[in-house]
């Protein structure tokens, strides 16, 4: 592998550009320590030409949000037949759309909080207050609002009182035209990383997430010291097994590849609630994937080095 050239794609033009650049820098440093020839590439109008003229042996997609997670960049890599680490275009599209992912996971027999999906046009055409009243009647309070597509909890807000809904909806619509309103479930929030090895997908130790503010929003995710993490999560054996089974099942049901991260909540009665899955999870200093890899006794560079080797041999 030492004579291979690997391009780490990071940056892009989504709202999550800065997070992606941080992920890319950390991953590049980890892979260089393994002796790999690493180049850090941004994604812009020159990407296709660069892939053709400076064709790397493999690409690692460290993009977050937008074109990097909705399957668009993956489609380009597939068309050019460039080996890459990460989920293919179809799996990305399934995971990127949160309502689709929730429906598929629920159909597979797992629990996910009740939800409704409404575009901005519905509120405009049918009357915002009437629609909000119906939403509360259906789901109750508290609610969590999030864009139906996107990551890093951008636009995500917890609403505990009906009077807070209008402002929260406006904040959510700043990041997308459609809102996913979900029943808020109180419990132990966990993130479970899945890595594919020789024997198939395997769940690493779950990371328990305890934000100081009580809400794991963008600030809590990426500001050191605002969230406490426990790895492995403080779960009993039955719950730990259940979250691992959910994460592996989500990886398989959605057709993901190489690496993914499933977010879930475990309630006091031990029920595991699926929230969402990320096929291109963050690798920053405050991201949970590196924590899980370390807890499993592995290193970021070794894990991704192995994934690169499999991508090249596919």
DRENVEXGU-693829 format. One line per 10 residues: for each residue y negated, x negated, z negated of N, C-alpha, C. Coordinates in Angstrom, 2 decimals. Each point is the difference from the previous one (the first is absolute). Layout:
DRENVEXGU-693829
Y:X:Z:Y:X:Z:Y:X:Z ~ ...
This chain:
DRENVEXGU-693829
1.21:-0.81:0.00:-1.21:0.81:0.00:-1.27:-0.85:0.00 ~ 0.10:-1.29:-0.37:-1.21:-0.80:-0.13:-0.70:-0.23:1.33 ~ 0.74:0.14:1.11:-0.63:-0.21:1.30:-0.46:1.31:0.63 ~ 0.03:1.07:-0.76:-0.42:1.31:0.51:-1.50:0.20:-0.25 ~ -0.62:0.75:0.91:-1.40:0.39:-0.18:-0.04:1.48:-0.33 ~ -0.61:0.33:-1.11:-0.05:1.38:-0.48:-1.46:0.42:-0.14 ~ -0.35:1.13:0.58:-1.35:0.55:-0.12:-0.01:1.09:-1.06 ~ -0.89:-0.14:-0.96:-0.20:1.03:-1.02:-1.19:0.84:0.44 ~ 0.26:1.27:0.31:-1.08:0.90:0.42:-0.64:0.62:-1.22 ~ -1.30:-0.19:-0.15:-0.73:0.56:-1.14:-1.43:0.31:0.43
-0.65:0.83:-0.78:-1.38:0.37:0.31:-0.08:1.35:0.66 ~ -0.31:0.01:1.30:-0.16:1.27:0.70:-1.32:0.66:-0.33 ~ -0.14:1.25:0.43:-1.27:0.70:-0.16:0.09:1.24:-0.87 ~ 1.08:0.14:-0.77:0.13:1.18:-0.85:-0.83:-0.17:-1.27 ~ -0.05:1.06:-0.81:-0.69:-0.06:-1.29:0.65:-1.04:-0.92 ~ 1.23:-0.38:0.30:0.76:-0.91:-0.86:0.00:-1.44:0.52 ~ -0.98:-0.33:0.84:-0.07:-1.34:0.58:0.01:-1.10:-1.06 ~ -0.84:0.13:-1.01:-0.10:-1.05:-1.01:1.31:-0.20:-0.74 ~ 0.67:1.10:-0.33:1.29:-0.10:-0.69:1.02:-0.70:0.90 ~ -0.01:0.35:1.28:0.93:-0.62:0.95:-0.24:-1.50:0.11
-1.26:-0.41:0.05:-0.30:-1.43:0.07:0.50:-0.74:-1.23 ~ -0.14:0.63:-1.16:0.51:-0.61:-1.23:1.52:-0.11:0.02 ~ 0.66:1.05:0.50:1.46:-0.05:0.13:0.42:-1.11:0.96 ~ -0.69:-0.07:1.15:0.33:-0.99:1.00:-0.16:-1.42:-0.50 ~ -1.08:-0.25:-0.72:-0.23:-1.36:-0.53:1.08:-0.39:-1.00 ~ 0.35:0.93:-0.88:1.01:-0.33:-1.01:1.37:-0.22:0.65 ~ 0.35:0.85:0.96:1.29:-0.15:0.67:0.04:-1.29:0.81 ~ -1.08:-0.31:0.70:-0.04:-1.23:0.80:0.21:-1.22:-0.88 ~ -0.67:-0.03:-1.14:0.15:-1.13:-0.91:1.44:-0.12:-0.49 ~ 0.62:1.14:-0.30:1.38:-0.02:-0.49:0.96:-0.49:1.08
-0.23:0.41:1.25:0.88:-0.42:1.08:-0.21:-1.47:0.37 ~ -1.24:-0.46:-0.07:-0.26:-1.42:0.26:0.70:-0.88:-1.01 ~ 0.11:0.49:-1.23:0.69:-0.78:-1.03:1.49:-0.12:0.29 ~ 0.50:0.89:0.87:1.40:-0.06:0.42:0.17:-0.88:1.24 ~ -1.10:-0.58:0.48:0.08:-0.90:1.15:-0.13:0.67:1.34 ~ -0.38:1.27:0.04:-0.13:0.71:1.27:-1.36:-0.27:0.64 ~ -0.02:0.00:1.33:-1.25:-0.13:0.73:-0.69:1.35:0.07 ~ -1.03:0.20:-0.79:-0.62:1.31:-0.15:-1.39:0.00:0.63 ~ -0.28:1.04:0.76:-1.33:0.24:0.53:-0.46:1.38:-0.47 ~ -1.22:0.09:-0.45:-0.55:1.28:-0.44:-0.82:0.60:1.14
0.41:1.16:0.46:-0.66:0.67:1.12:-0.63:1.30:-0.48 ~ -1.24:0.23:0.39:-0.63:1.29:-0.19:0.43:0.90:1.15 ~ -0.20:1.28:-0.13:0.36:0.92:1.08:-1.27:0.56:0.62 ~ -0.22:-0.37:1.25:-1.18:0.45:0.72:0.35:0.16:1.47 ~ -1.00:0.12:0.84:0.24:0.25:1.42:0.72:-1.16:0.70 ~ 0.01:-1.16:-0.62:0.66:-1.13:0.62:1.45:-0.19:-0.42 ~ 0.53:0.92:-0.82:1.34:-0.19:-0.54:1.08:-0.03:1.09 ~ -0.03:0.94:0.94:1.05:0.03:1.01:0.02:-1.27:0.84 ~ -1.17:-0.45:0.42:-0.05:-1.22:0.80:0.51:-1.19:-0.82 ~ -0.35:-0.03:-1.25:0.45:-1.10:-0.85:1.51:0.02:-0.18
0.56:1.21:-0.15:1.46:0.12:-0.12:0.69:-0.48:1.28 ~ -0.62:0.23:1.13:0.60:-0.41:1.27:-0.12:-1.51:0.22 ~ -1.16:-0.57:-0.30:-0.25:-1.41:0.33:0.39:-0.96:-1.12 ~ 0.00:0.49:-1.24:0.37:-0.85:-1.13:1.19:0.62:-0.74 ~ 0.91:0.53:0.75:1.09:0.80:-0.55:0.69:-0.70:-1.19 ~ -0.09:0.60:-1.18:0.67:-0.59:-1.17:1.49:0.33:0.02 ~ 0.76:-0.72:-0.81:1.42:0.31:-0.12:0.21:1.32:-0.74 ~ -0.93:0.32:-0.88:0.07:1.26:-0.74:-1.38:0.33:-0.55 ~ -0.17:1.27:-0.33:-1.23:0.50:-0.61:0.35:0.67:-1.31 ~ -0.83:-0.19:-1.01:0.11:0.77:-1.23:-1.21:0.93:-0.06
0.24:1.28:-0.10:-1.08:0.98:-0.05:-0.45:0.16:-1.45 ~ -1.19:-0.54:-0.31:-0.58:0.14:-1.33:-1.27:0.85:0.08 ~ 0.04:0.98:0.89:-1.12:0.91:0.19:0.15:1.22:-0.90 ~ -1.12:0.52:-0.48:0.02:1.19:-0.83:-0.94:1.04:0.59 ~ 0.48:1.23:0.10:-0.83:1.08:0.51:-0.11:-0.01:1.51 ~ -0.47:1.12:0.54:-0.33:0.10:1.42:1.08:-0.46:0.94 ~ -0.41:-0.78:1.01:0.90:-0.42:1.06:1.16:-0.84:-0.51 ~ -0.19:-0.65:-1.13:1.04:-0.87:-0.52:1.15:0.71:-0.66 ~ -0.20:1.26:-0.42:1.07:0.73:-0.68:0.41:1.28:0.70 ~ -0.78:0.45:0.96:0.36:1.27:0.66:0.91:-0.18:1.20
0.45:-1.22:0.24:0.94:-0.27:1.07:-0.62:-0.56:1.27 ~ -1.33:-0.06:0.06:-0.66:-0.44:1.23:0.23:-1.48:0.30 ~ -0.27:-0.87:-0.97:0.23:-1.42:0.21:1.49:-0.28:0.19 ~ 0.84:0.73:-0.73:1.44:-0.18:0.15:0.46:0.37:1.42 ~ -0.62:1.04:0.58:0.34:0.39:1.37:-0.35:-1.13:0.97 ~ -1.14:-0.63:-0.20:-0.41:-1.11:0.86:1.00:-1.15:-0.10 ~ 0.39:-0.34:-1.22:0.98:-1.08:-0.20:1.34:0.34:0.65 ~ 0.39:1.26:-0.09:1.25:0.43:0.63:-0.09:-0.08:1.52 ~ -1.14:0.41:0.55:-0.17:-0.05:1.46:0.07:-1.43:0.52 ~ -0.58:-0.94:-0.78:0.00:-1.40:0.42:1.27:-0.73:-0.43
0.88:0.71:-0.71:1.27:-0.56:-0.47:-0.22:-1.23:-0.88 ~ -1.00:0.09:-0.88:-0.27:-1.06:-0.96:0.71:0.36:-1.31 ~ 0.90:-0.84:-0.49:0.67:0.29:-1.28:-1.03:0.10:-1.13 ~ 0.19:0.98:-0.87:-0.93:0.12:-1.13:0.69:0.51:-1.24 ~ -0.54:-0.43:-1.13:0.48:0.46:-1.30:-0.71:1.30:-0.33 ~ 0.76:0.98:-0.40:-0.58:1.28:-0.38:0.62:1.15:0.75 ~ -0.41:1.19:-0.36:0.54:1.22:0.57:-0.46:0.19:1.44 ~ 0.88:0.56:0.82:-0.34:0.30:1.38:-0.98:1.15:0.11 ~ -0.45:0.26:1.23:-1.07:0.97:0.21:0.36:1.41:-0.47 ~ 1.20:0.46:0.28:0.37:1.37:-0.38:0.05:0.18:-1.51
0.60:-0.96:-0.69:0.05:0.08:-1.46:-1.38:-0.05:-0.61 ~ -0.87:-0.83:0.57:-1.39:-0.07:-0.50:-0.69:1.35:0.10 ~ 0.20:0.67:1.14:-0.66:1.31:0.17:0.49:1.01:-1.02 ~ 1.31:-0.03:-0.30:0.52:0.94:-0.99:-0.57:-0.29:-1.39 ~ -0.08:-1.26:-0.37:-0.49:-0.36:-1.34:-1.51:0.15:-0.12 ~ -0.70:-0.27:1.11:-1.47:0.04:-0.01:-0.52:1.39:-0.30 ~ 0.69:1.01:0.51:-0.42:1.38:-0.23:0.65:0.50:-1.29 ~ -0.77:0.07:-1.06:0.55:0.31:-1.32:0.73:1.34:-0.06 ~ -0.54:1.08:0.60:0.74:1.27:-0.04:1.34:-0.08:0.70 ~ 0.07:-0.72:1.12:1.27:-0.17:0.70:1.00:-0.73:-0.88
-0.45:-1.08:-0.64:0.89:-0.75:-0.87:0.49:0.85:-1.16 ~ -0.90:0.77:-0.62:0.39:0.85:-1.12:1.03:1.04:0.43 ~ -0.23:0.60:1.16:0.93:1.03:0.49:1.38:-0.59:0.27 ~ 0.05:-1.17:0.61:1.28:-0.63:0.30:0.74:-0.40:-1.27 ~ -0.73:-0.50:-0.98:0.63:-0.39:-1.26:0.49:1.23:-0.76 ~ -0.79:1.06:0.01:0.42:1.24:-0.66:1.23:0.58:0.68 ~ 0.02:-0.03:1.33:1.16:0.50:0.73:1.26:-0.82:-0.28 ~ -0.20:-1.26:-0.41:1.14:-0.86:-0.33:0.51:0.25:-1.42 ~ -0.64:0.92:-0.73:0.49:0.39:-1.31:-0.73:-0.60:-1.18 ~ -1.14:-0.66:0.25:-0.75:-0.60:-1.09:-1.20:0.88:-0.37
-0.58:-0.28:-1.15:-1.11:0.80:-0.53:-1.33:-0.64:0.39 ~ -0.94:0.82:0.44:-1.36:-0.46:0.26:-0.95:1.10:-0.46 ~ -1.16:-0.35:-0.56:-0.91:1.03:-0.49:-0.41:0.97:1.10 ~ -0.18:1.28:-0.37:-0.44:1.01:0.96:-1.30:-0.39:0.66 ~ -0.18:0.41:1.26:-1.19:-0.43:0.73:-0.39:0.99:1.08 ~ -1.23:-0.09:0.43:-0.48:0.69:1.19:-0.85:-0.99:0.79 ~ -0.06:0.19:1.31:-0.77:-0.87:0.88:-1.00:0.86:0.76 ~ -1.27:-0.37:-0.08:-1.04:0.81:0.64:-1.01:-0.89:0.72 ~ -0.27:0.28:1.27:-1.04:-0.75:0.71:-1.39:0.49:-0.37 ~ -0.97:-0.84:0.28:-1.40:0.33:-0.30:-0.42:1.30:0.67
0.50:0.25:1.21:-0.39:1.19:0.75:0.38:1.30:-0.72 ~ 1.08:-0.02:-0.78:0.41:1.21:-0.72:-1.06:0.42:-1.01 ~ -0.56:-0.96:-0.71:-1.03:0.29:-0.99:-1.27:0.51:0.69 ~ -0.29:-0.56:1.15:-1.21:0.39:0.72:0.14:1.41:0.59 ~ 1.16:0.30:0.54:0.18:1.25:0.71:0.36:1.18:-0.91 ~ 0.71:-0.27:-1.10:0.46:1.09:-0.86:-0.78:0.12:-1.30 ~ -0.92:-0.93:-0.23:-0.80:0.05:-1.22:0.58:-0.92:-1.05 ~ -0.77:-1.03:-0.35:0.51:-1.04:-0.89:0.45:0.55:-1.35 ~ -0.80:0.84:-0.62:0.34:0.47:-1.34:1.26:0.84:-0.01 ~ 0.16:0.87:1.00:1.19:0.84:0.07:1.26:-0.85:0.15
-0.09:-1.05:0.82:1.16:-0.88:0.20:0.30:-0.79:-1.28 ~ -1.04:-0.49:-0.65:0.21:-0.74:-1.25:0.62:0.89:-1.08 ~ -0.46:1.24:-0.08:0.57:0.93:-0.98:1.49:0.22:0.26 ~ 0.35:0.16:1.27:1.40:0.21:0.36:0.84:-1.25:-0.32 ~ -0.59:-1.18:0.20:0.69:-1.25:-0.30:0.34:-0.10:-1.48 ~ -0.99:0.32:-0.84:0.22:-0.06:-1.45:1.02:1.05:-0.43 ~ -0.07:1.18:0.61:0.96:1.06:-0.33:1.42:-0.43:0.34 ~ 0.16:-0.71:1.12:1.32:-0.43:0.45:0.54:-1.16:-0.82 ~ -0.84:-1.02:-0.25:0.48:-1.24:-0.59:-0.34:-0.15:-1.48 ~ -1.02:0.72:-0.46:-0.45:-0.17:-1.37:-0.85:-1.24:-0.14
-0.38:-0.30:-1.23:-0.79:-1.18:-0.34:0.73:-0.76:-1.11 ~ -0.13:-1.34:-0.05:-0.80:-0.86:0.88:0.66:-0.23:1.35 ~ -0.83:-0.42:0.95:0.44:-0.34:1.36:-0.37:-1.45:0.30 ~ 0.69:-0.58:0.94:-0.42:-1.27:0.53:-0.25:0.19:1.50 ~ -1.17:-0.41:0.44:-0.37:0.14:1.40:0.04:-1.37:0.66 ~ 0.54:-0.07:1.20:0.05:-1.26:0.72:-0.03:0.28:1.50 ~ -0.51:-0.92:0.81:0.11:0.18:1.45:1.47:0.06:0.39 ~ 0.32:0.80:1.01:1.40:0.14:0.38:0.56:-1.28:0.62 ~ -0.90:-0.91:0.41:0.41:-1.29:0.54:-0.90:-1.07:-0.61 ~ 0.56:-1.18:-0.19:-0.79:-1.09:-0.57:0.66:-0.57:-1.24
-0.59:-1.08:-0.51:0.58:-0.66:-1.14:-1.05:-0.52:-0.96 ~ 0.45:-0.82:-0.96:-0.85:-0.61:-1.02:-0.73:1.03:-0.85 ~ 0.49:1.24:0.02:-0.59:1.09:-0.80:-1.44:0.29:0.37 ~ -0.43:-0.41:1.19:-1.36:0.29:0.45:-0.18:1.51:0.17 ~ -1.03:0.55:-0.63:-0.26:1.43:0.07:0.82:0.83:-0.96 ~ 0.88:-0.62:-0.76:0.87:0.72:-0.93:-0.76:0.34:-1.29 ~ 0.11:1.25:-0.41:-0.70:0.44:-1.21:0.84:1.01:-0.76 ~ -0.02:-0.11:-1.31:0.67:0.97:-0.87:-1.02:1.05:-0.42 ~ 0.36:1.26:0.15:-0.89:1.12:-0.34:0.63:0.80:-1.13 ~ -0.69:0.07:-1.13:0.54:0.71:-1.16:-0.68:1.35:-0.22
-1.20:0.19:0.56:-0.73:1.25:-0.14:-0.37:0.51:1.39 ~ 0.04:1.33:0.17:-0.30:0.57:1.32:-1.40:-0.37:0.48 ~ -0.92:-0.17:-0.93:-1.37:-0.32:0.38:-0.12:-1.37:0.65 ~ 0.99:-0.86:-0.21:-0.02:-1.35:0.56:0.50:-0.04:1.45 ~ 0.63:1.09:0.44:0.65:-0.01:1.31:-0.93:-0.24:1.18 ~ -1.14:0.69:0.11:-0.84:-0.20:1.20:-0.41:-1.45:0.20 ~ -0.48:-0.66:-1.05:-0.42:-1.39:0.14:1.18:-0.91:0.32 ~ 1.15:0.29:-0.60:1.19:-0.81:0.26:0.46:0.14:1.44 ~ -0.11:1.20:0.54:0.39:0.22:1.39:-0.92:-0.78:0.94 ~ -1.28:0.00:-0.29:-0.95:-0.75:0.83:0.36:-1.48:-0.02
0.32:-0.53:-1.18:0.38:-1.41:-0.10:1.26:-0.31:0.76 ~ 0.95:0.91:-0.02:1.26:-0.20:0.71:-0.21:0.06:1.51 ~ -0.82:0.94:0.46:-0.24:0.13:1.44:-0.76:-1.20:0.57 ~ -0.58:-0.82:-0.86:-0.67:-1.21:0.49:0.99:-0.98:0.61 ~ 1.30:0.16:-0.31:1.02:-0.92:0.49:0.99:0.65:0.97 ~ -0.22:1.25:0.34:0.89:0.66:0.94:-0.37:1.45:0.17 ~ 0.50:0.61:1.07:-0.33:1.39:0.31:0.93:1.01:-0.65 ~ 1.06:-0.49:-0.65:0.98:0.90:-0.60:0.31:-0.46:-1.42 ~ 0.05:0.95:-0.91:0.26:-0.29:-1.41:1.39:0.47:-0.39 ~ 0.69:-0.86:-0.73:1.25:0.37:-0.66:-0.34:0.29:-1.46
0.16:1.25:-0.40:-0.21:0.39:-1.40:1.38:0.12:-0.64 ~ 0.18:-0.72:-1.09:1.32:-0.11:-0.61:-0.09:0.32:-1.49 ~ 1.00:0.69:-0.51:0.03:0.27:-1.43:0.08:-1.32:-0.76 ~ -0.90:-0.21:-0.96:-0.01:-1.25:-0.76:1.14:0.01:-1.01 ~ 0.80:-1.06:0.01:1.14:-0.11:-0.89:-0.27:-1.12:-0.99 ~ 0.06:0.32:-1.28:-0.25:-0.99:-1.05:1.31:-0.66:-0.38 ~ -0.04:-1.32:-0.11:1.21:-0.73:-0.37:-0.19:-1.49:0.20 ~ 1.10:-0.72:0.07:-0.03:-1.44:0.21:-0.07:-0.28:1.50 ~ -1.09:-0.64:0.43:-0.17:-0.30:1.42:0.65:-1.34:0.31 ~ 0.81:-0.01:1.05:0.72:-1.23:0.36:-0.11:-0.25:1.50
0.14:-1.28:0.35:0.09:-0.41:1.40:1.30:-0.78:0.14 ~ 0.78:0.36:1.00:1.32:-0.62:0.18:0.05:-0.65:1.38 ~ 0.15:-1.30:0.01:0.11:-0.76:1.25:1.44:-0.01:0.48 ~ 0.18:0.18:1.30:1.32:-0.09:0.62:-0.02:-1.13:1.01 ~ 0.96:-0.90:-0.10:0.14:-1.11:0.94:1.36:0.12:0.67 ~ 0.04:-0.19:1.31:1.27:0.01:0.71:0.61:-1.39:0.00 ~ 1.26:-0.08:-0.46:0.75:-1.24:0.01:1.20:0.13:0.91 ~ 0.91:-0.93:-0.15:1.21:0.01:0.83:0.83:1.26:-0.20 ~ -0.06:0.56:-1.22:0.80:1.18:-0.33:-0.79:1.30:0.08 ~ -1.18:-0.04:0.62:-0.80:1.21:0.15:-1.16:0.03:-0.97
-0.72:1.13:-0.08:-1.17:0.10:-0.87:0.36:-0.01:-1.48 ~ -0.78:-0.74:-0.77:0.22:-0.13:-1.44:-1.31:0.19:-0.74 ~ 0.03:0.80:-1.06:-1.19:0.23:-0.81:-0.18:-1.14:-1.00 ~ -1.20:-0.53:-0.08:-0.33:-1.00:-1.00:-0.42:0.71:-1.29 ~ -0.16:-0.73:-1.10:-0.41:0.65:-1.25:-1.30:0.79:0.18 ~ -0.01:1.20:-0.53:-1.18:0.86:0.10:-1.16:-0.59:-0.80 ~ -1.21:0.19:0.52:-1.21:-0.43:-0.71:-0.69:1.24:-0.55 ~ -0.23:0.01:-1.31:-0.71:1.10:-0.64:-1.50:-0.27:0.07 ~ -0.76:1.03:0.31:-1.43:-0.13:0.24:-0.76:0.81:-1.05 ~ -0.87:-0.68:-0.75:-0.77:0.68:-1.05:-1.48:-0.34:0.18
-0.71:0.80:0.80:-1.43:-0.28:0.22:-0.83:0.34:-1.24 ~ -0.98:-0.83:-0.26:-0.88:0.20:-1.16:-0.70:1.34:0.06 ~ -0.38:0.43:1.22:-0.74:1.25:0.17:0.90:1.22:0.00 ~ 1.30:-0.21:0.10:0.94:1.10:0.09:0.31:0.41:1.42 ~ -0.75:-0.53:0.98:0.22:0.32:1.41:0.11:-1.31:0.78 ~ 1.08:-0.17:0.74:0.24:-1.23:0.76:-0.70:0.10:1.36 ~ -1.33:-0.09:-0.05:-0.79:0.12:1.22:-0.26:-1.39:0.60 ~ -0.85:-0.05:1.01:-0.25:-1.26:0.71:-0.50:-1.09:-0.95 ~ -0.94:0.35:-0.87:-0.55:-0.99:-0.93:1.06:-0.51:-0.95 ~ 0.82:0.91:-0.52:1.06:-0.39:-0.93:1.06:-0.86:0.67
0.21:0.21:1.29:1.02:-0.77:0.73:-0.42:-1.44:0.25 ~ -1.26:-0.21:0.27:-0.41:-1.30:0.53:-1.01:-0.75:-0.86 ~ -0.24:0.48:-1.22:-0.86:-0.71:-0.93:0.85:-0.51:-1.16 ~ 0.11:-1.31:-0.11:0.84:-0.58:-1.05:-0.48:0.44:-1.38 ~ 0.95:0.38:-0.84:-0.30:0.38:-1.37:-0.18:1.48:-0.24 ~ -0.10:0.80:1.07:-0.22:1.44:-0.17:1.31:0.78:-0.05 ~ 1.12:-0.66:0.26:1.30:0.66:-0.05:1.01:-0.93:-0.65 ~ 0.81:0.55:-0.89:1.11:-0.75:-0.59:1.27:0.30:0.79 ~ 0.80:-1.03:0.21:1.26:0.14:0.73:1.16:-0.48:-0.88 ~ 1.10:0.74:0.08:1.19:-0.37:-0.75:1.17:-0.10:0.98
0.57:-1.21:0.07:1.12:-0.23:0.91:1.12:-0.70:-0.75 ~ 1.17:0.64:-0.12:0.32:1.32:0.53:-0.69:1.12:-0.78 ~ -0.10:1.16:0.63:-0.63:1.16:-0.63:0.75:0.38:-1.28 ~ -0.76:0.56:-0.93:0.58:0.41:-1.29:0.69:1.35:0.14 ~ 1.12:-0.02:0.69:0.79:1.20:0.25:1.39:-0.17:-0.60 ~ 0.62:1.12:-0.36:1.40:-0.12:-0.44:0.88:-0.26:1.22 ~ 1.24:-0.31:-0.24:0.90:-0.40:1.09:0.14:1.08:1.05 ~ 0.08:1.26:-0.44:0.19:1.10:0.95:-1.22:0.14:0.91 ~ -1.19:-0.08:-0.57:-1.22:0.14:0.81:-0.17:-1.20:0.93 ~ 0.30:-1.20:-0.50:-0.10:-1.20:0.83:0.93:0.10:1.21
1.20:0.50:-0.24:0.95:0.18:1.11:-0.49:1.06:0.97 ~ -0.59:1.07:-0.52:-0.46:1.10:0.85:-1.16:-0.43:0.90 ~ -0.95:-0.78:-0.54:-1.12:-0.42:0.84:0.46:-0.99:1.07 ~ 0.98:-0.83:-0.34:0.55:-0.93:0.99:0.71:0.77:1.12 ~ 0.76:1.02:-0.37:0.69:0.81:1.01:-0.99:0.73:0.90 ~ -1.08:0.51:-0.59:-1.03:0.68:0.80:-0.61:-0.96:1.01 ~ -0.36:-1.20:-0.45:-0.67:-0.96:0.88:0.90:-0.41:1.16 ~ 1.25:-0.26:-0.27:0.94:-0.37:1.07:0.20:1.18:0.96 ~ 0.11:1.20:-0.56:0.17:1.18:0.85:-1.23:0.22:0.87 ~ -1.20:-0.16:-0.56:-1.22:0.17:0.79:-0.04:-1.01:1.14
0.37:-1.23:-0.29:0.05:-1.06:1.02:0.92:0.42:1.15 ~ 1.15:0.56:-0.34:0.97:0.38:1.02:-0.39:1.29:0.72 ~ -0.40:1.01:-0.76:-0.32:1.31:0.59:-1.15:-0.11:1.00 ~ -1.00:-0.81:-0.33:-1.17:-0.13:0.86:0.18:-1.04:1.10 ~ 1.14:-0.67:-0.01:0.27:-0.98:1.04:-0.85:-1.25:-0.12 ~ -0.21:-0.48:-1.24:-0.80:-1.19:-0.22:0.85:-1.25:0.16 ~ -0.67:-1.15:0.05:0.72:-1.24:0.28:-0.61:-1.17:-0.77 ~ 0.84:-0.88:-0.45:-0.37:-1.27:-0.63:-0.56:0.16:-1.40 ~ -1.11:0.70:-0.15:-0.63:0.12:-1.31:-0.77:1.30:-0.08 ~ 0.01:0.61:-1.16:-0.81:1.20:-0.24:-0.28:0.11:-1.49
-0.93:0.87:-0.35:-0.30:0.26:-1.41:-0.14:1.49:-0.19 ~ 0.79:0.54:-0.91:-0.06:1.43:-0.31:-0.73:0.21:-1.32 ~ -0.93:0.95:-0.01:-0.73:0.35:-1.21:0.55:1.30:-0.56 ~ 0.19:0.04:-1.30:0.61:1.17:-0.63:-0.53:0.16:-1.42 ~ 0.25:1.18:-0.58:-0.33:0.28:-1.40:1.25:0.53:-0.69 ~ 0.27:-0.53:-1.18:1.13:0.47:-0.80:-0.56:0.81:-1.16 ~ 0.35:1.29:-0.05:-0.52:0.87:-1.05:0.82:-0.16:-1.29 ~ -0.49:0.60:-1.07:0.63:-0.16:-1.31:1.45:0.44:-0.03 ~ 0.36:0.97:0.86:1.39:0.47:0.02:0.89:-0.85:0.89 ~ -0.54:-1.09:0.55:0.79:-0.90:0.82:0.01:0.32:1.48
-0.72:1.04:0.42:-0.05:0.35:1.42:-0.86:-1.00:0.76 ~ 0.50:-0.45:1.14:-0.73:-0.95:0.83:-0.65:0.75:1.15 ~ -1.32:-0.13:0.13:-0.77:0.69:1.03:-0.47:-1.00:1.04 ~ 0.41:0.18:1.23:-0.46:-0.85:1.11:-1.45:0.31:0.32 ~ -0.83:-1.05:0.14:-1.40:0.18:0.37:-0.23:-0.40:1.46 ~ 0.29:-1.25:0.33:-0.17:-0.47:1.37:0.72:-1.32:0.17 ~ 0.07:-0.47:1.24:0.66:-1.27:0.28:-0.89:-0.80:0.93 ~ -0.02:-1.31:-0.20:-0.84:-0.88:0.80:0.86:-1.01:0.74 ~ -0.03:0.01:1.35:0.82:-0.94:0.76:-0.64:-1.37:0.18 ~ -1.28:-0.14:-0.41:-0.69:-1.29:0.07:-0.76:-0.20:-1.31
0.74:-0.22:-1.08:-0.64:-0.01:-1.33:-0.85:-1.24:-0.22 ~ -0.97:0.14:-0.91:-0.91:-1.08:-0.31:0.69:-1.18:-0.66 ~ -0.56:-1.19:0.24:0.54:-1.23:-0.56:-1.08:-0.80:-0.73 ~ -1.03:0.70:-0.48:-1.11:-0.67:-0.67:0.40:-0.42:-1.41 ~ -0.93:-0.63:-0.70:0.26:-0.48:-1.35:0.27:1.15:-0.97 ~ -0.45:1.21:0.30:0.22:1.14:-0.89:0.99:1.00:0.58 ~ 0.66:-0.35:1.10:0.96:0.91:0.64:1.36:-0.07:-0.71 ~ 0.73:1.11:0.07:1.25:0.08:-0.75:1.18:-0.68:0.69 ~ -0.03:-0.16:1.32:1.14:-0.61:0.70:0.26:-1.43:-0.47 ~ -1.02:-0.87:-0.04:0.27:-1.35:-0.52:0.52:0.00:-1.44
-0.47:0.95:-0.82:0.50:0.10:-1.37:1.49:0.32:-0.02 ~ 0.41:0.93:0.85:1.41:0.39:0.06:0.86:-1.14:0.51 ~ -0.50:-0.71:1.00:0.75:-1.14:0.56:0.20:-1.07:-1.07 ~ -1.06:-0.29:-0.76:0.11:-0.99:-1.07:0.97:0.46:-1.08 ~ -0.06:1.29:-0.36:0.91:0.53:-1.03:1.45:-0.07:0.44 ~ 0.22:0.02:1.31:1.37:-0.10:0.53:0.47:-1.45:0.10 ~ -0.85:-0.94:-0.45:0.37:-1.40:0.02:-0.15:-0.65:1.36 ~ -0.86:0.57:0.86:-0.19:-0.52:1.34:-1.46:-0.41:0.18 ~ -0.31:-0.58:1.16:-1.37:-0.36:0.30:-0.45:0.73:1.26 ~ -1.31:0.22:0.10:-0.55:0.71:1.16:0.33:-0.74:1.29
-0.17:-1.31:-0.01:0.26:-0.78:1.20:1.46:0.05:0.43 ~ 0.91:-0.09:-0.96:1.43:0.03:0.32:0.40:1.35:0.57 ~ -0.46:1.08:-0.65:0.35:1.35:0.46:-0.48:0.24:1.42 ~ -1.26:-0.31:0.28:-0.53:0.24:1.34:0.55:-1.01:1.00 ~ 0.32:-1.19:-0.46:0.64:-0.96:0.90:1.34:0.53:0.50 ~ 0.77:0.61:-0.89:1.27:0.59:0.40:-0.21:1.18:0.95 ~ -1.02:0.81:-0.28:-0.28:1.14:0.87:-0.42:-0.47:1.40 ~ -0.75:-1.09:0.06:-0.41:-0.56:1.29:1.23:-0.47:0.77 ~ 0.92:-0.66:-0.68:1.23:-0.44:0.66:0.78:1.15:0.59 ~ 0.08:1.11:-0.74:0.73:1.18:0.52:-0.74:0.63:1.18
-1.34:0.02:-0.07:-0.77:0.57:1.09:0.24:-0.78:1.29 ~ 0.02:-1.31:-0.09:0.21:-0.84:1.18:1.40:0.20:0.57 ~ 0.97:0.21:-0.87:1.39:0.14:0.47:0.35:1.41:0.45 ~ -0.89:0.96:-0.21:0.32:1.38:0.40:0.11:0.13:1.50
